[in-house]
């Protein structure tokens, strides 16, 4: 998931050596038309839930990697994120 998000130009908050396999925080990109709410709603309509960031002075969002996720689930997630970005 991390590599796939990086390929879509998302930047994780923490460097790889500090990355958790359970929860990943990404910086909200400064991209025309992008909003967390827009991405959230796009994914939620497809059965995927994102979480807003909890940092006070850094705009972020979180992706939980918890549960019985399969490689197909992660591919579906990444494809849905790409669809959102392509529609911007």
N, C-alpha and C positions, 0 to 999 in steps of 0.2 A: 504494500500500500504506500509506504513512504517513497519508494523509488517512482511509483506511478504518479504520485502527487507532485514530486519534484519535476518529473517530465512534463507536467502541465503548468510548470512555472510557479508552483507554490513553495514557499520557504518555511521549513520547520523552525519553531522558536529555538529549539536546542540543537546543538551539533549531534551528529550520528552517534558518537560514543556515549552520549547521555540519553539517547532515545529510549523510551519505554515501549514495549510491545503491546501495552494495554491501552494507552491513551496518548495521542499525538496532538500537540498544539501547533497550529500553523499561523503565520502572520497573515492578516487579511491583505490580499494584494491591492495595490493601488492601480487598478485597471478600470478604464472607462466602462461604466455601466454595471460594474461588479458591486454586489452588496451581499452581506451575510444573509440577510432576510430573503433575498432573491434565490440564493443558492439553497438555503434551508428549505424554502417552499418547493422549489423544483425537486429536490431529493425526497422530501416528505411525501410528495404526491406519488413517488415511486417506492414507498415503503422504507425509506432510509432516513434516519434522524441524525442531524448534526447538533452540536451544542455550542452556545456562544462562549466566548472566552471569559475568563474570570480575572484578568489582569486589569489594574486600574489605568495604567498609562500606556499600554500597548494594545493595539487593536488586533485581536486574535479570534480564532475559533478552534474547537476541539473535535477530533474524530476518535471515537472509542472503538477499539479492536477487541472487544470482549464478547465471548460467547462461542457458539459452534459455527464459526465462520469458515467458509470453504474458499478455495481459490476462485471459484465461479462467483461467489458473493463479492469478493474484492474486485474482480473484473467488472461486474455489474455496477458497483459503486463508482469506479473510475470512469466507466463509459457514461454514466449519468452526469458526473461532474464535467466531463468533456462536452457533453451535449449542452449543458448550461452555458459553458464558456463559448461554444460555437454560436450560440443564439444571441450573444451580447452584441 
